Amino acid sequence: MRLSLHFLGILLLSLVCLSAGAESQRKLTSYQKYISKYSDLAIQHQKKYRIPASITLAQGLLESGAGQSDLARRSNNHFGIKCHSDWRGGRVYHDDDLRGECFRKYKRVEDSYDDHSRFLAERSRYERLFKLNIKDYKGWAKGLQKCGYATDRAYANKLIKVIEDYELYRFDSGKRKKKTSTKKQNLPVFHIWKSVQNNQLPDIPMIHHMDTLQFP
């Protein structure tokens, strides 16, 4: 009986490990595809509006789930911008903090990027950010949170983590650069077996859902 339970424990740990690894790989691939697809656009907007490309990409990745969120799919809205009183374009309704909230709808993703850049550049509350060095992504991330860009208290840390995990800061030079490395954590099954034999629970990567980021 003890042997059966021991084997079952190993099997369960293996399944958890494989599931977490598959999910991490899926997310890694979707993020890389998004970066490859929109990095040039983010660089263009950096040159035009002086918003770090790394910040634009990180916000797009987090808010749209790398372009896979329901809102992004239905409206091409990659930055979660709500309608506000001055919006005269298309609209889509989406449950967020409240049910059926109004979000901006765009014909193209490029329109969402352009609206996001103007959203920051044309509002006085973000004016101080444009005095920062274009490569100061940490200052921008913390500044966006301080200026009330999102209600999430971990917003700045999430932006910084995405930028550093995927080396998005390499785009802030204004040139497209090849990615040199990707941080990965491998947890082979034999490691689990060895840990169980030693009565140790291995560190299994956990997947946490991001909180929804909101514009003020």
C-alpha positions, 0 to 999 in steps of 0.5 A, a space after each residue: 500500500 505504501 509503495 502504491 501511494 509512493 508511486 502515485 505521489 511520483 505520478 502526480 508530481 510528474 503530471 503537475 510538472 509536465 502541465 506547468 512546463 507545457 503552459 509555460 512554454 505556450 506562454 513563452 511562445 505566444 509572448 515571443 510571437 507578439 514581440 516579433 510581430 509588434 516590436 518594429 511598431 513599438 520602435 516607430 512609436 518611440 521615435 514619434 512620441 518618445 515613449 520607450 518601446 519596451 514600455 509599449 510592448 510590455 503594456 501590450 503584452 500584459 493588457 492583451 495577453 499577448 493579443 489573445 484576450 477576448 477584448 483584444 480579439 473582439 476589438 483590436 484593443 491591446 491596451 484596455 483603453 475604455 471609451 471615456 467621454 471624448 471617444 467617438 469611435 467604435 465601441 465594445 462592451 466587456 465585463 471588467 471592474 463592472 459588468 458591461 463596461 465600454 471599451 474602445 474598438 479599433 479597425 486595426 491593432 496599429 490604431 490601438 497602438 497609435 491611440 495608446 501613444 496619444 493617450 499618454 502624450 496628450 494628457 498632462 498627468 503623464 507629462 513628467 514621464 517624457 522628461 525621463 531618459 528614453 532608456 529609463 524603463 524602470 522610471 517609466 514603469 514606476 511613473 505610470 503607476 504613480 500617475 494613476 495609469 492602473 489601479 494594480 499596486 504591482 503594476 510597475 513590478 509586472 512591467 519591469 519583470 516582463 521587460 527584463 524576462 524578455 529583454 525588451 529594453 534592447 528595443 529602446 535603442 531604436 534599433 531592432 536587435 536579435 534576442 540573445 537568450 531566454 530564461 527557462 526553467 526545466 524540471 525533468 521527471 528524473 529530478 522529481 523521482 530523485 526528490 521524492 526518494 529523498 523525501 523532498 518536494 521539488 520546486 515546481 513553477 507556478 502559473 499566476 494569472 495577471 490582474 486586469 490592468 485598468 486605465 484611469 
